[in-house]
């Protein structure tokens, strides 16, 4: 008996096609249990203006001027999920991201890339539609941060407007995941979705020359509230960037993320070397309206306001707007992403302007697709203290071709 179900499981693993997930047969005594294996692969060919290593002659080096074309694996994920019982579920995701991608100095990430734990969720469902999760979780803030990477309209997440502290240092980063515990789910016939939780956040400081970060060990608190006017988006743990729905979708959301004394003050701060509270707030709008002939309008707008303390480059306001129109399998997309500091007074600015135009070919919806995208990115000090425009610290054009498979 045991050998037969093991052989059946191996057969499923080796002979399943990209048509769907690998359902692993389990012995009959585990009647309410299930085990599923998925694989996500994303390969990019990305050409970046002035993106190569510095050009050096002897001891003299100048910044790169040529286009740098790099082929790399952006995501290579093995996802294992399932149920222990009807009320206990799990999700495990490991990733080898950016394998073969160049670093800031032009060096190349080794092959294979570093393997990381991307997600780990242990879930208890006390009643249908209410979930208590613990593990390595995405911090709530907005619709976009809880979207599946399979379904972005743009090729990549809008990282320039998603700003958090880095655990243990107080710097900003775009990791978005931390150990924590949260409750999420929906009510009012799936009109309202919610998630709220406590997360480790920043803990301590190894440097004796500075005041400690989060000296009282207070966890980060974060929450997100989501309202669906028409067809509901409350279908699982993640939202989607595109649904291919035959019913109209219109939703709004509001989020907050907070941890006291978790940001290291900058030298320009009136209290240099001290610590400040972190607060992020967000509001978003998502819409997808289908039309006859297998067409659909898809729109998303997210607004963010951050406080990292006085004169911090990430204290300010940001937003992005995505607009796509799908004709069958084809979807042209335009996007604009923006962030402006309100407290840095032109010092160590990290302002952002990103214009994007792309074309998506949804060959098999989100399971198999090809995307071509052109970006113009400006980042850094975009306006001098006297109000005159500046070229910024980063002013690049980027062309990316991305292929994705999920099975």
C-alpha positions as CSV (number, residue, x, y, z in Angstrom):
1,X,0.0,0.0,0.0
2,X,2.7,2.5,1.0
3,X,4.8,1.7,-2.1
4,X,1.9,2.2,-4.4
5,X,1.1,5.8,-3.2
6,X,4.7,6.8,-3.2
7,X,5.1,5.6,-6.8
8,X,1.9,7.4,-7.7
9,X,3.2,10.6,-6.2
10,X,6.5,10.4,-8.1
11,X,4.6,9.8,-11.3
12,X,2.6,12.9,-10.8
13,X,5.8,14.9,-10.2
14,X,7.7,13.8,-13.2
15,X,4.8,13.6,-15.8
16,X,2.7,16.6,-14.9
17,X,2.5,19.3,-17.5
18,X,2.3,23.1,-17.2
19,X,-1.5,22.8,-17.4
20,X,-1.8,22.9,-13.6
21,X,-0.4,22.3,-10.2
22,X,1.2,19.0,-9.2
23,X,-1.3,17.3,-6.8
24,X,0.5,14.7,-4.8
25,X,-1.6,11.7,-3.8
26,X,-1.6,10.9,-0.1
27,X,-2.5,7.7,1.7
28,X,-6.2,7.2,2.4
29,X,-5.8,7.6,6.1
30,X,-5.1,11.3,5.5
31,X,-8.6,11.9,4.2
32,X,-8.7,15.7,4.8
33,X,-5.0,16.4,3.9
34,X,-3.6,17.6,0.6
35,X,-0.2,18.4,-0.9
36,X,0.5,20.6,-3.9
37,X,3.7,21.5,-5.6
38,X,4.1,24.6,-7.9
39,X,7.0,26.0,-9.8
40,X,7.3,29.7,-10.8
41,X,10.1,30.6,-13.3
42,X,10.8,34.2,-14.5
43,X,13.6,34.8,-17.0
44,X,14.5,38.4,-17.9
45,X,16.6,39.9,-20.7
46,X,17.2,43.5,-19.5
47,X,19.2,46.2,-21.2
48,X,20.1,49.2,-19.0
49,X,21.5,52.5,-20.3
50,X,24.9,53.1,-18.6
51,X,24.3,50.0,-16.6
52,X,27.7,48.2,-16.9
53,X,30.8,48.3,-14.7
54,X,32.9,51.5,-14.5
55,X,35.4,51.9,-17.4
56,X,39.0,52.0,-16.0
57,X,42.3,52.9,-17.7
58,X,45.1,52.4,-15.2
59,X,44.0,53.9,-11.9
60,X,41.5,56.3,-13.6
61,X,37.9,55.1,-13.7
62,X,34.9,56.8,-15.3
63,X,31.2,55.9,-15.0
64,X,29.8,53.5,-17.6
65,X,28.3,55.0,-20.7
66,X,27.3,52.0,-22.8
67,X,24.2,49.9,-22.6
68,X,24.5,46.8,-20.6
69,X,22.4,43.8,-21.6
70,X,22.0,41.0,-19.0
71,X,20.1,37.8,-19.2
72,X,19.2,36.4,-15.7
73,X,16.6,34.5,-13.8
74,X,14.6,37.0,-11.8
75,X,12.6,34.4,-9.9
76,X,12.9,30.6,-9.6
77,X,10.5,29.5,-6.9
78,X,9.5,26.1,-5.5
79,X,6.1,26.4,-3.7
80,X,4.8,23.7,-1.5
81,X,1.3,24.1,0.0
82,X,-1.6,22.1,1.3
83,X,-3.8,21.1,4.2
84,X,-3.3,19.1,7.3
85,X,-7.0,19.1,8.0
86,X,-10.0,21.2,6.9
87,X,-8.9,23.9,9.3
88,X,-5.1,23.8,9.3
89,X,-3.2,24.8,6.1
90,X,0.4,25.6,5.2
91,X,2.4,27.5,2.5
92,X,6.1,27.3,1.9
93,X,8.0,29.2,-0.8
94,X,11.7,29.1,-1.5
95,X,13.4,31.3,-4.2
96,X,16.7,31.7,-6.0
97,X,16.2,35.3,-7.1
98,X,18.3,37.3,-9.5
99,X,20.6,34.5,-10.6
100,X,23.0,35.9,-13.1
101,X,22.0,39.5,-12.5
102,X,24.8,42.2,-12.3
103,X,25.4,44.0,-9.0
104,X,25.9,47.7,-8.5
105,X,29.6,47.3,-9.3
106,X,29.0,45.2,-12.4
107,X,29.8,41.9,-10.7
108,X,27.5,39.0,-11.4
109,X,25.5,37.0,-9.0
110,X,26.8,33.5,-8.9
111,X,25.1,30.4,-10.4
112,X,23.0,29.2,-8.8
113,X,21.8,32.3,-7.0
114,X,21.4,32.5,-3.3
115,X,18.4,30.5,-2.1
116,X,16.2,32.3,0.3
117,X,13.0,31.6,2.3
118,X,10.5,33.8,0.5
119,X,7.3,32.9,2.4
120,X,6.3,30.6,5.3
121,X,2.8,30.5,6.5
122,X,1.1,28.2,9.0
123,X,-2.7,28.9,8.9
124,X,-5.6,28.1,11.2
125,X,-9.1,28.6,9.8
126,X,-11.4,28.6,12.8
127,X,-14.4,29.4,10.6
128,X,-14.7,29.7,6.8
129,X,-13.3,33.0,5.6
130,X,-11.3,33.8,8.8
131,X,-7.6,32.9,8.9
132,X,-5.0,33.2,11.7
133,X,-1.5,33.0,10.2
134,X,2.0,32.8,11.7
135,X,5.4,32.6,10.1
136,X,7.4,34.7,7.6
137,X,4.7,37.1,6.3
138,X,4.1,40.0,3.9
139,X,3.6,43.2,5.9
140,X,0.2,44.8,5.2
141,X,0.0,48.2,3.7
142,X,-1.7,48.3,0.3
143,X,-3.4,46.2,-2.4
144,X,-0.2,46.2,-4.5
145,X,2.0,44.7,-1.9
146,X,-0.4,41.8,-1.6
147,X,-0.7,41.1,-5.3
148,X,0.7,37.9,-6.8
149,X,3.9,38.4,-8.7
150,X,2.3,36.2,-11.4
151,X,-0.2,38.9,-12.3
152,X,1.6,42.3,-12.3
153,X,0.6,44.5,-15.2
154,X,4.1,46.0,-15.2
155,X,6.9,43.5,-15.2
156,X,8.0,44.2,-11.6
157,X,6.6,45.5,-8.4
158,X,6.5,49.2,-7.8
159,X,9.4,49.1,-5.3
160,X,10.2,52.8,-5.5
161,X,7.0,53.8,-3.7
162,X,7.1,50.9,-1.2
163,X,9.3,52.0,1.7
164,X,10.0,50.1,4.9
165,X,12.9,49.9,7.4
166,X,15.4,47.1,7.1
167,X,15.3,44.9,10.1
168,X,18.1,45.7,12.5
169,X,19.4,48.8,10.8
170,X,16.6,51.3,10.3
171,X,17.4,51.8,6.6
172,X,14.7,51.6,4.0
173,X,14.4,48.5,1.9
174,X,11.9,46.6,-0.3
175,X,11.8,43.2,1.3
176,X,8.3,43.5,2.7
177,X,8.4,40.3,4.7
178,X,9.0,39.6,8.4
179,X,8.3,37.0,11.1
180,X,4.9,37.8,12.6
181,X,1.3,36.7,13.3
182,X,-1.8,38.1,11.7
183,X,-5.5,37.6,11.2
184,X,-7.0,38.1,7.7
185,X,-10.2,37.2,5.9
186,X,-13.5,38.6,4.8
187,X,-17.1,39.3,5.9
188,X,-20.3,40.8,4.7
189,X,-20.6,38.3,1.8
190,X,-17.0,39.1,0.8
191,X,-17.6,42.8,0.5
192,X,-15.0,43.6,3.1
193,X,-11.5,42.1,3.4
194,X,-9.1,42.7,6.2
195,X,-5.7,41.8,7.6
196,X,-4.1,43.0,10.8
197,X,-1.0,41.7,12.6
198,X,2.1,42.1,14.7
199,X,5.5,41.7,13.1
200,X,9.1,41.7,14.5
201,X,10.2,44.8,12.7
202,X,13.5,46.5,13.7
203,X,15.2,45.0,16.7
204,X,18.2,46.5,18.6
205,X,21.4,47.9,17.2
206,X,24.9,46.3,17.2
207,X,26.6,49.7,17.2
208,X,27.5,51.0,20.7
209,X,28.1,54.5,19.3
210,X,24.4,55.1,18.6
211,X,21.2,55.0,20.6
212,X,19.6,51.6,20.3
213,X,16.7,51.1,17.8
214,X,13.4,50.0,19.3
215,X,14.9,49.9,22.8
216,X,11.5,48.6,24.3
217,X,11.2,45.8,21.8
218,X,7.8,46.9,20.5
219,X,6.7,44.9,17.5
220,X,5.5,46.5,14.3
221,X,1.7,46.8,13.9
222,X,0.2,46.9,10.5
223,X,-3.3,46.5,9.0
224,X,-5.2,46.8,5.7
225,X,-8.9,47.2,5.1
226,X,-10.4,46.5,1.7
227,X,-13.9,47.2,0.3
228,X,-15.4,45.6,-2.8
229,X,-18.2,47.5,-4.5
230,X,-18.9,44.9,-7.3
231,X,-17.4,41.5,-7.8
232,X,-15.3,40.5,-4.9
233,X,-11.5,40.2,-4.9
234,X,-11.6,38.2,-1.6
235,X,-10.6,34.8,-3.1
236,X,-7.5,33.8,-1.3
237,X,-4.4,35.0,0.4
238,X,-3.3,37.3,-2.4
239,X,-5.0,39.8,-4.7
240,X,-4.3,39.8,-8.5
241,X,-3.2,42.5,-10.8
242,X,-5.4,41.1,-13.6
243,X,-8.3,38.8,-13.2
244,X,-9.6,38.0,-16.8
245,X,-13.0,38.4,-15.1
246,X,-16.3,38.5,-17.0
247,X,-17.8,40.6,-14.2
248,X,-16.7,44.1,-13.3
249,X,-14.5,44.7,-10.3
250,X,-14.1,47.9,-8.3
251,X,-12.4,48.1,-4.9
252,X,-10.8,50.6,-2.6
253,X,-8.4,49.9,0.3
254,X,-6.6,51.7,3.2
255,X,-3.5,50.6,5.1
256,X,-1.2,51.6,7.9
257,X,2.2,50.3,9.1
258,X,3.8,51.6,12.3
259,X,6.7,50.9,14.6
260,X,8.1,53.4,17.3
261,X,11.7,54.4,17.6
262,X,12.8,52.2,14.7
263,X,14.5,54.6,12.3
264,X,18.1,56.0,12.7
265,X,18.1,59.8,12.3
266,X,20.3,61.2,9.5
267,X,23.1,63.7,10.0
268,X,20.7,66.4,8.7
269,X,18.2,65.7,11.4
270,X,18.0,68.2,14.3
271,X,18.7,65.2,16.5
272,X,21.5,63.4,14.6
273,X,22.2,59.9,15.8
274,X,18.9,59.7,17.6
275,X,15.9,57.6,16.6
276,X,12.5,58.3,15.1
277,X,9.2,56.5,14.7
278,X,8.3,54.9,11.4
279,X,4.8,55.3,9.9
280,X,3.4,54.4,6.5
281,X,-0.1,55.0,5.3
282,X,-1.7,54.0,2.0
283,X,-4.9,54.3,0.0
284,X,-5.6,52.5,-3.3
285,X,-8.2,52.0,-6.0
286,X,-8.4,48.9,-8.3
287,X,-10.8,48.4,-11.2
288,X,-11.3,45.9,-14.0
289,X,-14.1,46.3,-16.4
290,X,-14.8,43.7,-19.1
291,X,-16.2,44.6,-22.5
292,X,-17.7,42.4,-25.3
293,X,-15.2,40.7,-27.6
294,X,-12.9,39.4,-24.7
295,X,-11.7,42.9,-23.9
296,X,-11.1,44.6,-20.5
297,X,-10.0,47.9,-19.0
298,X,-7.6,47.4,-16.1
299,X,-6.6,50.3,-13.7
300,X,-4.8,50.7,-10.4
301,X,-3.8,53.7,-8.3
302,X,-1.9,53.5,-5.0
303,X,-1.0,56.5,-2.9
304,X,1.5,56.4,0.0
305,X,2.6,58.8,2.8
306,X,5.6,58.0,4.9
307,X,7.3,59.5,8.0
308,X,10.8,58.3,8.8
309,X,11.6,61.3,10.9
310,X,12.6,64.9,10.1
311,X,14.9,65.5,7.1
312,X,14.9,61.8,6.1
313,X,14.9,61.3,2.3
314,X,12.0,58.8,2.5
315,X,9.7,61.1,4.5
316,X,7.2,62.2,1.9
317,X,4.5,61.2,-0.6
318,X,4.5,58.8,-3.4
319,X,2.1,57.1,-5.8
320,X,1.9,55.0,-8.9
321,X,-0.8,54.6,-11.6
322,X,-1.1,51.6,-14.0
323,X,-3.5,51.5,-16.9
324,X,-3.9,48.6,-19.3
325,X,-6.4,47.6,-21.9
326,X,-6.6,43.9,-22.9
327,X,-7.6,42.7,-26.4
328,X,-7.9,39.0,-26.0
329,X,-4.3,37.8,-25.1
330,X,-2.7,41.2,-25.7
331,X,-2.5,44.1,-23.3
332,X,-0.7,47.4,-23.8
333,X,0.2,49.1,-20.5
334,X,1.3,52.5,-19.4
335,X,2.4,53.4,-15.9
336,X,3.8,56.3,-13.9
337,X,5.5,56.1,-10.5
338,X,6.4,59.1,-8.3
339,X,7.9,59.9,-5.0
340,X,8.9,63.2,-3.5
341,X,10.5,63.8,-0.1
342,X,8.9,66.6,1.9
343,X,11.4,66.8,4.7
344,X,14.9,66.5,3.2
345,X,15.2,70.1,1.9
346,X,17.3,68.9,-1.1
347,X,19.8,66.9,1.1
348,X,20.4,63.2,0.3
349,X,17.2,63.1,-1.7
350,X,15.7,59.9,-2.9
351,X,13.0,61.3,-5.2
352,X,11.7,59.1,-8.1
353,X,10.0,59.6,-11.4
354,X,9.5,56.4,-13.5
355,X,7.6,56.4,-16.9
356,X,6.8,53.0,-18.2
357,X,5.2,51.6,-21.4
358,X,4.8,47.9,-22.1
359,X,3.0,45.2,-24.0
360,X,1.9,42.0,-22.3
361,X,1.1,38.7,-24.1
362,X,-1.0,36.6,-21.8
363,X,-0.4,33.3,-23.6
364,X,-2.1,31.2,-21.0
365,X,-3.2,34.0,-18.7
366,X,-0.9,34.2,-15.6
367,X,0.5,30.6,-16.1
368,X,2.5,31.5,-19.2
369,X,3.1,35.0,-20.5
370,X,5.6,37.2,-22.2
371,X,6.1,41.0,-21.4
372,X,8.1,43.7,-23.2
373,X,8.6,47.0,-21.3
374,X,10.4,50.3,-21.8
375,X,11.2,52.5,-18.7
376,X,12.7,55.9,-18.2
377,X,13.8,56.2,-14.6
378,X,15.1,59.2,-12.7
379,X,16.0,58.8,-9.1
380,X,17.9,60.9,-6.5
381,X,18.1,64.7,-6.2
382,X,15.7,65.7,-9.0
383,X,15.2,69.4,-8.0
384,X,18.0,71.6,-6.6
385,X,17.4,73.6,-3.4
386,X,16.8,76.7,-5.5
387,X,14.0,74.9,-7.4
388,X,15.9,74.4,-10.7
389,X,15.8,70.9,-12.3
390,X,18.8,68.6,-12.0
391,X,19.7,65.4,-13.9
392,X,19.4,63.4,-10.6
393,X,21.7,60.7,-9.3
394,X,20.2,58.1,-11.6
395,X,18.9,58.9,-15.1
396,X,18.5,55.7,-17.1
397,X,16.5,54.1,-19.8
398,X,15.7,50.4,-19.3
399,X,14.3,47.8,-21.8
400,X,13.2,44.5,-20.4
401,X,11.8,41.3,-21.9
402,X,10.4,38.9,-19.4
403,X,9.1,35.3,-19.8
404,X,7.1,33.6,-17.1
405,X,5.9,30.0,-16.5
406,X,3.9,28.8,-13.6
407,X,2.7,25.2,-13.1
